[in-house]
Amino acid sequence: MQIYRAEMPGPSKDRLTPRIATTAKLLWGVYALMTVVEAVLLKFVGGMDWFDSFCHAFGTMATGGFSTRSASVGAYDSAIIDTIITVFMFLAGVNFSLHYYALTGKPKRYFQDPEFRFYSIFLLSATLFLTVNIWMDDWGTFTRCFRDSAFTATSIITTTGFGTADFDQWPDACRLLLVSMMFMGGCAGSTGGGMKIVRVFIMFKKMLRELKLFMRPSAVIQMKLGGKPVEQEIISHISAFFAIFMTIFAVGSIVMTFFTPDLVTAFTSVVATLGNIGPGLNAVGVTQNFAEISPLGQAILTFFMLLGRLELYTVLILFLPSYWKR
């Protein structure tokens, strides 16, 4: 149950059945079905061979981002392939419980979920912002800019890490937005990494509540999500997670300055590994890799990848002396 809670950080654990094992089997079935559907589409619609289609489907649904090509998905230069993978990256970043409800005849659950609405609206806004900026910077036609922006924004926020364009060469405003999205990650209950959308959403609502309390100290303002009150224990848990995540990022960035050529490479290498993104900026950008970092630096970043993938607490408790006491 503790592992399940770590993967479902929102106010509602939303178990599909009373038994966690049964819930896990149902979610695994949804995951397998979506993987097969994507592979079939990439084969028969996108024109990939079976090996490439399944490898990219595995990399998409697990938000892993490994490609069979050195240039990633950009090597195919296909609008159809880009579109298929973009759609499934988006779906991989959504709470899989919502997919289950949709497959069982309850598609309205998507739009009733506040995290999904925030995720969708934010991603669309980010895509439009990136599109306009790179189009004005002469990166191609508006259609091509929208295609690259949608793919890149979805790849970054879902922590997949696939690439079709060298976003490290985009305007600074675009690069800053993409780095900000690296912290967010996908929805709770998805395969994405990062802090998770619901945590960011609740922290934003907490900030607004604190501002209101500053103006009216005696007011009683209850935080709600999707019309349901959020327990104070959950707010405290998310606040602690946010503080731990940012502290590790800050300390890690300082440490990595000793192993990287510049500050941008240092802090993006940390957020890219801690958030399980893959590419960062500069020396670890989308057309680069981590091979030039020293073995000790790679070991540190490997530890960050484990921390991020296991939601921090699962690894950090191993360093507490009280955990090892009988």
N, C-alpha and C positions, 0 to 999 in steps of 0.2 A: 504493500500500500504506500510505503514511503517513496519507493521508486516511481510509482504511478503519480503521486502528488508532485514529485520533482518535474515530471514531464507535463503536468497539467497545472500550471501555476496560477490559474485564474480563480475567481471566487466560487466557481462551481466545477466540481470534478466530472460531472456529467457522465457517470458510468452508464453504459448501454444496457447492462444486465447486472443483477446482484453479485454475480461472481466475476472477479477481475480476470480470471483465466478465460472465461467465455467472452468477455469484452475484448480481450487481447486477440482472440481468434477471429472475431468479427472484423476488427480493425485491420488485422493482417490480411484477411480476405479482400477487403476494399483496396488495400495497398497493392496486392498481387494483381487484382483485376485491372487497376489503372495502369500498372506497369505493362501488362500485356497489350492493353488497348493502345497505349502510346507506341509500343514497338511495332504493332501492326500498321498503325498510321504512318510511321516513319518509313516502313518498308514499302507499302503499296501506294501511299500518297506522296511521300517525300523522295522515294527512289533510292533509299539506302539499302545495302545488303542486310541479311538477317543479323550478322555479327555486329555491325555498327549500330543497327536499330536497337538491339537489345542492350548493348553497352551504354548507349545514350539514354535509353529508357531507365536503366538502373541508376545512371548518374543523375537523372532528373528527379525521379520520385524519391530518391534518398537524399536529394539536394547535396550530392557529393561533388558533381561537376567534372569528373574525369571524362576526357574524350579520347577517342582512338586517334585523333589527329593532333599534331603539334600546335596548329593554329586554332584548336578547339572547334566549335560549331561554325566559326567564321570561314573555315576551310571549304565548306560546302557552298557558300555564297548563294543560298537558296532561301527565297522569301517563304516558301511553303514549310521548309524545315524549321526556320526561325519561328514561324507562327505556331507550329505544333509544339515545339519545345517551350516557347513562352507560355502558352496556355497551360501546359502540364507543370511547369515550374510554379505558376500561380496557384494551381490546385494543390501542389505539394506543400505550399506554404499555408494552406488552410487547415483548420482543425478537422481531423479525419472523422470525427464523430458527425460532423455536418454532412460529409460525403455519404456516410452510412444512412443518415436520415433521408437524404435526397434520393438515394437508391431504393429506399423502402417507401417512396411516395410522399415524402415531406420536404420538398425543395424550399418551402417558405422559411425553413429553419435557417437558411443562409442569411436572409435579409432580416430575420428577427435577432440575429446575433450581433451585438454592438462591436465586438472585436472584428468580425468579418467586414462590417460596414466601414469601420475606421481603416482597416487594411486596404480595402478596395479603393476608397476615396483618396487616401494618401498616395497609393501607388499610381493611380490615374493622374493626380496632380503633379507628382514627381516626373512622370513620363512626359506630360505636356511642357513642364518647365525645361526639361532637358532637350526636348525636341525644338522648342523655339530658340533656345540658346545656341545649340550647335548648327541649326539651320541659318541663323543670323551670322554665324561664324564661318559660313561657307563649307559645311561638311557634306554637301550633296543636296539632292532634292528634298522637299519636305517629307515625301513618302518614305524615302530612305532614312532620313533623320528620325522619323517617328518609329520606324522598324527597329533601328539600332537602339533608340532610347527605351522603347518598351522592353526589348530583350535585356538590355543592360540593367535597367532599374529592377526588373523582376528577378534577374539573376542575383543581384546584390542583396535585395531585401529578403529574399528567401534563403540566402547564404549558399546558393548553388555554385556560383563561381564560373559558369560557362561564359565564353566571350565571343562576340562577333565584331567588335570594334575596339580600337585602342583608346579607351576612355581616359587614359592617363594624359592624352594630348588635348583633351577637351578644355574649354574655359574653366578658370578656377572656381567659379560659382557652381559649375556642374560637378567638379571633383569634390568640392566641399559637401555638396548634397549627398553624393554617393557614399562618402565616408560616414556621414551622419546615419545613413540607412544601414551601414554595416553594423551599427550598434543595435538596431531595432530587431532584426531577424523576422521570422515568420510568426504565425499565430501559435498559441498554446495548443498542444495536441497535434502539431504538424511535425514533419521531419526536419524543419528548419532549425538553425542555431540562433545565436544572438540572445538578446535579453527577452525576446518575445514581445509581440505587439501589445498583449493585454497588460504586461507590466508597465510598458511605456505609457499606455493609455491611462492606467490607474495613477501613475506618478503625475501625469499632466492634470488629472482631475484633483489630485491631492494638492497640487500647487495652487489651483484655482480656489480650492476650499480654504487654504491657509491665507490667501489674499483677502477673501471675504471675512474670515475671522479676525484679520488684522483691522478691518474697518468696523466690525461689530463683534467685539470680544465675547459678549455674553450670548451670542446666537448659538443655537444648536443646529448644525448643518450636517446631515447624514449623507455620506457618499453613496451613490447608487450606480449600478452598471446593468443596463438592460432592464431598468425598472425595478431591480432587486437591490436591497441594501448590501453593501460590502462590509464584512466584519472587520473590526479594528485589528484583529489578529492577522488577517490577510494583508491589510495595508502595511502593518509593521514588518511582516515577513518580506513583502515586496520592496519596501524601503531599505531593509537590511541587504537584500540581494543587490539592489541598485548601488548601494554604497560599496559593497564588496567588489562588485564588477568594476566600478570606476576606480577604486583604489588599486586593484590588480593591474588595470590598464595603465594608470599613471606610473606606478612603480616599474612595471614591465617596460614601458616606453623609455624611462630613464636608464634602465639596465641595458636595453637594446641599442642605445646610442654608442655603446662601446664596441658593438659588433656590426654596425651598419654605417654607410658613408655619409648619411645626412639625417636630419631630424624627421623629415616626412617619411622616409623609409622606415625609421625606427618605430614611430607610433602607428603607422598603417600596417606594419608587419605584426604588431601585437594585436590590433583589433581584427586583422584578417584571420589570425590563428585562434584568438580567444572567441571570436564570433563564428569560426568555422567557415569563413568566406572562401578563402583561397588566395586570389590576387589582392594586392594592395596598391600602392602608388610608388612611383620612382623606381628604385632598384628591385622592387618586388611587384612591379606593375603587371598588367594583364599579359604583356608580351615578354615578361621576364620570369624568373623563378627564384627560389631561395638557395640555389646552389652556391652562390658567392659568399653566403654568410658562413662564418667559421663553425666548426663542429659544436663548440660549446653554445654558441648562439642558436644553432639549430635544435640543440637539446632543450634549451629554455623554451623555444617556440613550440616544440613538441609537447612539453608540459602544459603550455597554454591551450593547445588543441584539446588535450584530455580534459582540462578544466572546463573549457567551454562546452564540449560535447556532453559531459556528465553533469552539467548544470551547477558547477562550482561546489556545492555542499557535499556531494558524494565523494569528492576527492579531498576537500579541505578538512573534513572531519578525521581523516586518517592521520593528520598532523597534530591532533589534540591528544595530550596525554591521558585525559579522562576516558577517551574512547577505548584505550587498551587496558583499562583497569577492569578486573573481573567484578 
